[in-house]
Amino acid sequence: MSENIVELESNDIVKDNIEKLKQLFPDIVSDGKIDFDKLKTILGNEVETDSESYKFEWVGKKNCYKTIQTPSNGTLKYIEKDSLNPDIGENIIIEGDNLEVLKLLQPIYGKDGGQIKVIYIDPPYNTGNEFIYPDSFDTPMDNYLEITGQKINGEDTQSKKSKEGRRHTQWLNMIFPRLLLSRTLLKNDGVIFISIDDNEVDNLKRLCDEVFGEENLVGLISRGTGTTTGQDGGKVGSSLDYLLIYKKSEDYVLQGIPLSEKDELRFKEEDSKGKYSLLQLRKTGNSDRREDRPFMYYGIKNPNGDTVYPIGPTGYESRWRVGEPKYNQWLKEDLIVWKENNKGILTPYVKYYLENRTKQVSNLWTELDGNKKGSIELKNVLGEKVFNNPKPKDLIRKILQISTSTDTNDIVLDFFGGSGTTGQTVLEMNKEDGGNRKFILVQLQEPLSPTNKEQKVSFDYLTNLKKPTVISEITKERIRRVINGYGDNPQPINDGFKVFKLDNSNYKINEKINVNRDNKEEVIKQLRQYFRSGTNDYKERFVDNYKEEDIIYENIVKEGYNLNSKIELVENIDPYTVYKITDSVKKDKKFYITFDKVDIDIKLKKEFMGISNDTLFICIDHLLSDSDKDNLKDTFQLKTL
């Protein structure tokens, strides 16, 4: 295997897309470039060339593509002191700008067609107030440091935001790149749910039609919020918000929801198989005519031996609910019941049983408690009201009911984590139904202000706990208390989570790359050459006060290993110190990393006897001689720092 350098940045999305096109149409790619004339020839009449075609455009849209195409040179730093039971649970909380985090998650959860089953987000509604997400398209890590108050030399965010122009444009520029990045993380049978209000629901739907495809719209839910807003603006007050649902592909299956007590009252009949209700065999309502489903119009025998056809109430030819083969199966299974109506006419019905029965979800959700319930639920956990209008758990519960299963390891991502409602709901549902769902919550370390009326309670709460006064601390504290047991629910949950924080790279190279991005390849080449000629002083390549664990996790992220990967110090391998990293999902997937000087002798150690030569081995470049490199390549896929 040939020697490579370690990954310095997140996935290069442009190169990834070119590679996908190359797999479909090998002859349109030459020297890494796309021959669009040849692509047009292949696609024929399906290429849109009319400049007046329907499009959704706004100022800044092109820059949105630019920002997702700019790889992240940040890293995710493991914060052990904030984590809880990390060896038990596989849940993840990430503190940082979700735009950069979504980039870093691409090689981990975007591989193999996507790994995330459900995404739920409750992005900031466009109320006309300022955003905390003033995305920078050139220096993404500087953007994160600036909006979290860790950098003070850049332009003030409030001034920057006030120059943005039109109200809708700024919001669209915030949400669009995040949706583009989130789509690649979804499994083929995955789905995304997005909460939104009146201000942007129309624009968001048009945006999602573009990102996910309008054919993948599952539905637009109207949800009662329990409160009415906007009553003093000369307009009709709003007592609801919306939930947009898009699937990744046709593989997604919308599941039913449990029946209510009122629903169960319909199951009045009972036989040896259990309680059941009856449904008229003739199709009623929409699409009930013979021409709608001609193969469902046929004759069947009633108990008197007469042939009966599906006839509508006004005498038109209707249709049955199923075709003849399915009817014969139902007949054989004793599911057909004939009942005499008030005119003495025998009418066929089909039994459907209560056991395991669910019902199709509708587009009107008014039975759920509103946002006030969400505030009460959070107060029950934390002991105080510290967050305004969090979504209620029942909303997330219903989302998970129609999109996840108890017998799979479904991952649920919420990259506007907020107070942590999604995480709490996942934990409690697993406890109730024995499921094995996992969550990933991403929340910006958004500073709270003691002078802001809505934020002061949260600020004071965290101050009393001697915690940093940022929203992500509320996210972590809520999940921690849910697992440990709290107030009205003192029983602990046997689960845990790891905390990661978005941070600058551990490689000094990335500092140079960030400010010389237009000439990135040449910068990397020059710095590599410089490092190869250096001494054993690690300061030449790593940041000051680096930790080996941080560098290991940076390579876990960049190489696409699960964030719950196991890190072990390999025993009986003296005089070398070598770490083995094993992916928590694919147990046979592992790599090794060392910061020591190694030679050919290392491959003779018992740990590596019989190992596959596609196993990754990472070490310091200039601590290897050329001959050692050549020999190690015979045993490992060698990458150097």
Buried (B, 14 or more C-beta within 10 A) or exposed (E): BEBEEBBBBBBBBBEBEBEEBBEEBEEBBEEEEBBEEBBBEEEEEEEEEEEEEEEEEBBBBEEBBEBBBBBBBBBBBBBEEBBBBBEEBBBBBBBBBBBBBBBBBBBBBBEEBBBBBBBBBBBBBBEEEBBBBBBBBEBBBBBBBBBBEEBEEBEEBEEBBEEBEEEBBBBBBBBBBBBBBBBBBBBEBBBBBBBBBBBBBEBBBBBBBBBBBEEBBBBBBBBBBBEEBBEEEEEEEBBBBBBBBBBBBEEBEEBEBEBEEEBBEBBEBEEEEEBBBBBBBBBEEEEBBBEEBEEBBBEBEBEEEEEBBBEBEEEEEBBBBBBBEEBEEBBEEEBBBEEEEEEEEEBBBBBEBBEEBEEEBEEEBEEBBBBEBBBEBBBEBBEEEBBBBBBBBBBBBBBBBBBBBEEEBBBBBBBBBBBBBBBBBBBBBBBEEEBEBBBBBBBBBBBBEEEEEEBEBBBBBBEEEEBEBBBBBBBBBBBBBBBEEBEEBEEEBEBBBBBBBBBBBBBBBBBBBBEBBEEBEEBBEBBBEEBEEBEEEBEBBBBEEBEBEBBBBBBBBBBBBBBBBBBEEBEEBEEBEBBBBBBEBEEEBBBBBBBEBBBBEBBEBEBBEEBEEEBBBBBBBBBBEEEBBEBBBEBBBBBBB
